[in-house]
Each structure stands twice: as structure tokens, then as C-alpha cells.
Amino acid sequence: MNIEFAYPSFFYLLGVIPLLVLWYVFRSRKRAASVNYVHSAFVSGVKKSVRLRLINLPFALRMLALGLMIIVMARPQRSDVIEEVTVEGIDIMIALDISGSMLAEDFSPNRMEAARQTATDFIELREGDRIGLTVFSGQSFTLCPLTTDHALLRQLTAGVTTGMVEDGTAIGDGLATATNRLRDSEAENRVIILLTDGINNTGAIDPLTAAEIAALYDIRVYTIGVGSSGPVPYPFETPFGVQYREVEIPVDEPLLQEIATMTGAEYFWADSPDSLEGVYEAIDSLETSVVEVTEYTRKKDDYLPLLFIAMAFLGLETLLKHTWLRTIP
């Protein structure tokens, strides 16, 4: 809250008050009565009464009232600035691979858990955006449509696991499902984040065909390849319990690069949880929401209290001048 004055030029009138004080002092000395005594001993030790000490109080009250009236004429106003924030968010679909290969433990504790956690962290960064989640392996489906209820989305993301549908890697189907959720979006910017750790080996839609459809709707597809190069530890269920073997899980990097290029986005490789987190941070910086701030100023006159005080001073001055502090010329 700020205090402003509509007519600050009236403050120049305050310079009149010192002149009036000088005039009052000069007049008082000139008109003061005098009594001649034969000897000063007659008045020595005589103290001034309270009434005599306050004889100039009415004039002081009048000057205070005059000062307040000048401030009132300057018209003090209280101004409040109201900010209206408009966030132009981005609609984002996360297409997450949940095939069995995501159980590989080259990430700690495994790729699936790392992918879930980093996706959850990314959701927390995008406060103004609508975000949805599509999962795919041998088939694809939308686990959560576009929503601003990020708490619900994080809860659903935390429950994602392998084996929710038949196994496989249907990248084209996952991309097409995510695109279908965004095609009717009215957001100016629409984005898909496609994360996979394998090669497309099943599904009804070819990945490049799905990419063409995404490009047709002006949807950017950021692709993320996940996994360490070379053999990685993978858990196998056996009659003797879980046993680990070193297996190769290749990622079709050329395909992911082409999908990203076709849609005007970028391809990222993540070979560790830290690098996967860095990928999401990079995407977050590339896809920034537009925040518009509109300021409104509301003004309200605030002179009435000062006017009432000035009138009270004048009333008290008049009362004292004609009663207790009355003087005879």
C-alpha cells in the first residue's frame, strides 16, 4: 500500500505557516501590556500560572489546523496495486515404456524406479501445465489424461510398474496414444516426452508413422533413450529364486533421433539416474511457460481523518479563546 497525493502543488502553501508565526510573535511583543514597578523585588519569585503558560495554545492549534487543511487540499490517496497473473501453460504427455527390460539394474534400484522418480520430479517443476501419462509395452493405454491435478498424477505415476499389459516394446502405439490425447488440445505448445529402453518390436502403428501424425498436429516429441551401453545386470526368476545375468538391451537410437527431428524436438541419452534427471531439467528449460502479469492500481481518498482532526483543532481553539484563555485587548 502506498500513499500518494493528487495535488502535491498545494504543499507550497505550507510556507505561509512560518510567516504567520513570525507575524504573531511580532504582534504579541508590540501589543504586550507593561506595568512599571519601583523595584524588581515586588515580582521576584512570582511564577507564571498555567493559564499564562498556555496563552499561545489557541494560535498553535490554529496553525496545526491550517497545516492539516493544506494537506487535505493536496488530497492524500491510498493506492493498492493488484497483480493479475496469467500463466500460459504447456500441455505435456509423458509416454513411459514399462516393458520387462525396464527391470534392468544398471540404474539404482532399476530403470523402472528411476524413470518413475524422475518423471515425478519433472511433474513438480511444471506447476502451470496440464500433464498426462501414457504407458506402453506390448500395448499402450492412457493412465492419466491431461490434468492440472499434479498430486493425483504423481500418485498414479508412483504406481506404474512392469507387467501392467503384455510384454513387448510398441513405441509407435505409445506415441500414437499420447498424440491422440493432445490432438484436440487448444494449448499453443504441445509436447510429448517419450522414454524407452528398447527397440520397437510389436504394435499396430509404425513409430515413424506416429511421428508424422504428431508433426501434423504440431506436437514436439522429445525422445529419451535409457540404459547403459554393453551388458547390464537383469533379474531372472528361477526355481531357485531370483538370479542375475548380464544381458544386452539395445536401444534404437537412430529411430528416436529421427522421431525427435521430425517433430522439431531433441533426442537425449541417459545412462544413469543423474543423467536422466539432467535430461528432464533440459526439457524443462527448453519448454518454458509464458507468465503474463497485469497490474491494476486502485486509489481511495484518505483525507477525511485529517479533515476531522483539523476541524477538532479549530473547535478547541475557538472554545479556549472565548473561555479559559480569553484575553482582553
C-alpha positions, 0 to 999 in steps of 0.5 A, spaced: 500 500 500 502 506 498 500 513 499 500 518 494 497 525 493 493 528 487 495 535 488 502 535 491 502 543 488 498 545 494 504 543 499 507 550 497 502 553 501 505 550 507 510 556 507 505 561 509 505 557 516 512 560 518 510 567 516 504 567 520 508 565 526 513 570 525 507 575 524 504 573 531 510 573 535 511 580 532 504 582 534 504 579 541 511 583 543 508 590 540 501 589 543 504 586 550 501 590 556 507 593 561 506 595 568 512 599 571 514 597 578 519 601 583 523 595 584 524 588 581 523 585 588 515 586 588 515 580 582 521 576 584 519 569 585 512 570 582 511 564 577 507 564 571 500 560 572 498 555 567 493 559 564 499 564 562 503 558 560 498 556 555 496 563 552 499 561 545 495 554 545 489 557 541 494 560 535 498 553 535 492 549 534 490 554 529 496 553 525 496 545 526 489 546 523 491 550 517 497 545 516 492 539 516 487 543 511 493 544 506 494 537 506 487 535 505 487 540 499 493 536 496 488 530 497 492 524 500 490 517 496 491 510 498 493 506 492 493 498 492 496 495 486 493 488 484 497 483 480 493 479 475 497 473 473 496 469 467 500 463 466 500 460 459 501 453 460 504 447 456 500 441 455 505 435 456 504 427 455 509 423 458 509 416 454 513 411 459 515 404 456 514 399 462 516 393 458 520 387 462 527 390 460 525 396 464 527 391 470 534 392 468 539 394 474 544 398 471 540 404 474 539 404 482 534 400 484 532 399 476 530 403 470 523 402 472 524 406 479 528 411 476 524 413 470 518 413 475 522 418 480 524 422 475 518 423 471 515 425 478 520 430 479 519 433 472 511 433 474 513 438 480 517 443 476 511 444 471 506 447 476 502 451 470 501 445 465 496 440 464 500 433 464 498 426 462 501 419 462 501 414 457 504 407 458 506 402 453 509 395 452 506 390 448 500 395 448 499 402 450 493 405 454 492 412 457 493 412 465 492 419 466 489 424 461 491 431 461 490 434 468 492 440 472 491 435 478 499 434 479 498 430 486 493 425 483 498 424 477 504 423 481 500 418 485 498 414 479 505 415 476 508 412 483 504 406 481 506 404 474 510 398 474 512 392 469 507 387 467 501 392 467 499 389 459 503 384 455 510 384 454 513 387 448 516 394 446 510 398 441 513 405 441 509 407 435 502 405 439 505 409 445 506 415 441 500 414 437 496 414 444 499 420 447 498 424 440 491 422 440 490 425 447 493 432 445 490 432 438 484 436 440 488 440 445 487 448 444 494 449 448 499 453 443 505 448 445 504 441 445 509 436 447 510 429 448 516 426 452 517 419 450 522 414 454 524 407 452 529 402 453 528 398 447 527 397 440 520 397 437 518 390 436 510 389 436 504 394 435 499 396 430 502 403 428 509 404 425 513 409 430 515 413 424 508 413 422 506 416 429 511 421 428 508 424 422 501 424 425 504 428 431 508 433 426 501 434 423 498 436 429 504 440 431 506 436 437 514 436 439 516 429 441 522 429 445 525 422 445 529 419 451 533 413 450 535 409 457 540 404 459 547 403 459 551 401 453 554 393 453 551 388 458 547 390 464 545 386 470 537 383 469 533 379 474 531 372 472 526 368 476 528 361 477 526 355 481 531 357 485 529 364 486 531 370 483 538 370 479 542 375 475 545 375 468 548 380 464 544 381 458 544 386 452 538 391 451 539 395 445 536 401 444 534 404 437 537 410 437 537 412 430 529 411 430 528 416 436 533 421 433 529 421 427 522 421 431 525 427 435 527 431 428 521 430 425 517 433 430 522 439 431 524 436 438 531 433 441 533 426 442 537 425 449 541 419 452 541 417 459 545 412 462 544 413 469 539 416 474 543 423 474 543 423 467 536 422 466 534 427 471 539 432 467 535 430 461 528 432 464 531 439 467 533 440 459 526 439 457 524 443 462 528 449 460 527 448 453 519 448 454 518 454 458 511 457 460 509 464 458 507 468 465 503 474 463 502 479 469 497 485 469 497 490 474 491 494 476 492 500 481 486 502 485 486 509 489 481 511 495 481 518 498 484 518 505 483 525 507 477 525 511 481 523 518 485 529 517 479 533 515 476 531 522 482 532 526 483 539 523 476 541 524 477 538 532 483 543 532 479 549 530 473 547 535 478 547 541 481 553 539 475 557 538 472 554 545 479 556 549 479 563 546 472 565 548 473 561 555 479 559 559 484 563 555 480 569 553 484 575 553 482 582 553 485 587 548 
